[in-house]
Amino acid sequence: MTPDPATTPSPEMSEALRQLRFCAFCPNPCRSGLPLDGTARAESTMPSAMAFLCLAVTDGRVVLSEEVRDQLARTDTIELAQRECPYGFDIAAALRAAVAELPQ
Protein backbone atom coordinates (compact mmCIF):
# COMPACT_ATOMS: atom_id res chain seq x y z
CA MET A 1 0.00 0.00 0.00
CA THR A 2 1.41 3.39 -1.04
CA PRO A 3 1.29 6.15 1.59
CA ASP A 4 -1.08 9.02 0.84
CA PRO A 5 1.08 12.11 0.12
CA ALA A 6 -1.63 14.32 1.64
CA THR A 7 -1.26 12.60 5.03
CA THR A 8 2.45 11.74 4.91
CA PRO A 9 4.45 14.28 6.89
CA SER A 10 7.33 16.05 5.21
CA PRO A 11 10.85 15.04 6.28
CA GLU A 12 11.06 18.29 8.28
CA MET A 13 7.79 17.54 10.05
CA SER A 14 8.86 13.96 10.73
CA GLU A 15 12.08 15.18 12.36
CA ALA A 16 10.20 17.86 14.32
CA LEU A 17 7.74 15.27 15.63
CA ARG A 18 10.59 12.89 16.54
CA GLN A 19 12.25 15.59 18.64
CA LEU A 20 8.94 16.66 20.19
CA ARG A 21 8.11 13.04 21.16
CA PHE A 22 11.47 12.67 22.83
CA CYS A 23 11.13 16.00 24.62
CA ALA A 24 7.55 15.38 25.78
CA PHE A 25 8.71 12.52 28.00
CA CYS A 26 12.08 13.91 29.01
CA PRO A 27 12.54 14.76 32.73
CA ASN A 28 13.59 18.33 31.84
CA PRO A 29 17.30 18.49 32.65
CA CYS A 30 17.19 21.67 30.55
CA ARG A 31 15.52 23.50 33.47
CA SER A 32 19.00 24.33 34.72
CA GLY A 33 19.19 26.88 31.90
CA LEU A 34 16.29 28.89 33.32
CA PRO A 35 16.70 31.94 35.55
CA LEU A 36 16.53 31.19 39.25
CA ASP A 37 14.08 34.04 39.94
CA GLY A 38 11.24 31.84 38.64
CA THR A 39 9.99 34.22 35.97
CA ALA A 40 10.20 31.58 33.24
CA ARG A 41 9.32 28.50 35.28
CA ALA A 42 5.59 28.09 34.67
CA GLU A 43 5.06 24.36 34.10
CA SER A 44 2.83 25.06 31.10
CA THR A 45 5.73 26.74 29.28
CA MET A 46 8.37 24.06 29.95
CA PRO A 47 9.74 22.43 26.79
CA SER A 48 8.25 19.03 27.63
CA ALA A 49 4.79 20.50 28.32
CA MET A 50 4.82 22.48 25.09
CA ALA A 51 6.04 19.42 23.15
CA PHE A 52 3.30 17.28 24.70
CA LEU A 53 0.63 19.88 23.85
CA CYS A 54 1.82 20.11 20.24
CA LEU A 55 1.76 16.32 19.90
CA ALA A 56 -1.74 16.20 21.38
CA VAL A 57 -2.90 18.70 18.76
CA THR A 58 -1.09 16.86 15.97
CA ASP A 59 -2.65 13.55 17.06
CA GLY A 60 -6.13 15.10 17.25
CA ARG A 61 -6.47 14.70 21.04
CA VAL A 62 -6.64 18.48 21.60
CA VAL A 63 -8.56 20.91 19.41
CA LEU A 64 -6.42 23.63 17.87
CA SER A 65 -8.27 26.64 19.24
CA GLU A 66 -6.92 30.18 19.08
CA GLU A 67 -5.94 29.86 22.76
CA VAL A 68 -3.96 26.66 22.07
CA ARG A 69 -2.30 28.23 19.02
CA ASP A 70 -1.31 31.25 21.18
CA GLN A 71 0.15 28.92 23.82
CA LEU A 72 2.17 27.03 21.20
CA ALA A 73 3.61 30.33 19.98
CA ARG A 74 5.14 31.04 23.41
CA THR A 75 8.67 29.75 22.96
CA ASP A 76 10.54 32.13 25.31
CA THR A 77 11.05 29.53 28.05
CA ILE A 78 11.99 26.87 25.52
CA GLU A 79 14.63 29.12 23.99
CA LEU A 80 16.13 29.82 27.44
CA ALA A 81 16.17 26.15 28.40
CA GLN A 82 17.30 24.57 25.15
CA ARG A 83 20.92 25.66 25.45
CA GLU A 84 21.06 23.14 28.34
CA CYS A 85 19.40 20.31 26.37
CA PRO A 86 21.77 17.37 26.77
CA TYR A 87 20.56 15.98 23.42
CA GLY A 88 21.20 19.17 21.45
CA PHE A 89 17.61 19.44 20.22
CA ASP A 90 16.22 22.75 18.99
CA ILE A 91 12.76 22.25 20.45
CA ALA A 92 11.69 25.83 19.68
CA ALA A 93 12.40 25.24 15.98
CA ALA A 94 10.73 21.81 16.07
CA LEU A 95 7.65 23.33 17.69
CA ARG A 96 7.48 26.13 15.12
CA ALA A 97 7.90 23.62 12.25
CA ALA A 98 5.12 21.39 13.59
CA VAL A 99 2.75 24.31 14.24
CA ALA A 100 3.41 25.68 10.75
CA GLU A 101 2.05 22.46 9.24
CA LEU A 102 -1.09 22.41 11.38
CA PRO A 103 -4.32 23.42 9.64
CA GLN A 104 -5.31 27.05 9.97
Secondary structure as UniProt FT lines:
FT   TURN            5..7
FT   HELIX           11..24
FT   HELIX           29..33
FT   TURN            36..37
FT   TURN            39..40
FT   HELIX           43..45
FT   HELIX           47..58
FT   TURN            59..60
FT   HELIX           66..72
FT   HELIX           76..81
FT   HELIX           82..84
FT   TURN            86..87
FT   HELIX           91..100
//
